[in-house]
Amino acid sequence: MAESKKQKQYESVFIVRPNLDEDAVDRTINAVEEFIKAQGGSVDSVDKKGRKRLAYEVEKMRDGYYVVITFTAKTESISPLKRMMILSEDIIRSLIVVLEEEAKAATSQ
């Protein structure tokens, strides 16, 4: 039971380069999932939002492929995950947040 206390539920939104084909996008998503699992976490859901227009230009790109992943992981595994996403050439932006109880209740309704 002590180990489950250390684990929290997180949500990550990341944007994949728009010039990649569907297989390359899936490989990028799988790489993130495998990294989470390798750090001792578990992936709860993956939601591919699809290609959308960015609010502002990022690295001379106007579009991006949005992906939302909900996962459970230890707090100390978040820093390596952030680093992996920053170093990935296929991910142009990423954000990881802790899912609070209120957010979990709102999404289940």
N, C-alpha and C positions, 0 to 999 in steps of 0.2 A: 504493500500500500504506500510505502514511503516514496517509491519511485514515481508513482502516478501523481503525487503532489508536485514533483519537480516539473512534470510535463504540463504545458499549457496549449491551448488551441490558438492557432495563428491563421491569418489570412494574408496571402500575398497576391498582389496584382503586379504583373509585369507585361511589358510591351516588347514583342518580337519584331525584328526587322520586316518591313513590308515586302522586300524583294525576294523573300524566301518562298519556295513552293510548299505545298501542304505537308509533304513528307519531312522537310527540313524543320518546319514548325513543330510537328509531332516529335521529332528527335530532340528538339530543344526542350519541350515540355517533359519528355521522358527523362532527359538529363537532370532536370530540376527535381523530378519525383525520385529518381534513383539517389540523388545526393541527399535528399531529406531522409530516405530510408537508410542510407549508409551512416547517417548521423544518429540513428536510433529512433527516428520519428516514424509517423505513419500518415499517409495521405488520405484525407477524408473525402474530398471531392475536387474535381477539376472541371472548370467551366470555361470553355472556349467561347469568348464573346465575339470573335471574328475581327475582321479588318475594319478599323474606324479611323476617322480623321482626328489628328492630334490637335490640341488646343493651340499649340505653338510648334514651330519647326524644331526638330531635334536632330542634330547631326545631318542637316540638310534633307531631312525626311518629313513629309507632311502627313503620312499615314502610318499605322502600326497595327499589329495583330495582338489584341488584348487577351490575356489569360488570367483567370482568377483561380487560385488553388487554396483550399482550406486544409490545414494539416495540424497534427499534434506533434510537438517536439519538446525536447529539453531546452531550457533557456540558453544554455551555453552553446547550443548548436546553431543559433540564429546568426551569430557573427560570421562563422565560416560560410553559411548560406548566402548572406549578403555579399561577402567577398566573391564567391563563385559567380553570382549574378552580375556583379560589376565587371569582373574579368571576362565574362562571356561576350564574344563578339556579336552574337545573335540577339542578345537582350539589350535594348537601348535605354530602358528605364525600368525600375522595380521599386516596390514598396512592400514592407512587411509590417503588419500590425497585430497586436494581441487582440483576440476576440473576447470582449467583455460579456458578462452574463446577459446584459440588456440587448446587446447586438445578436446574440444567439437566439434569444426569445423572439426578437423582431423578424429574423429570417425564417423561423420555423412556422410563423403564422401565415 
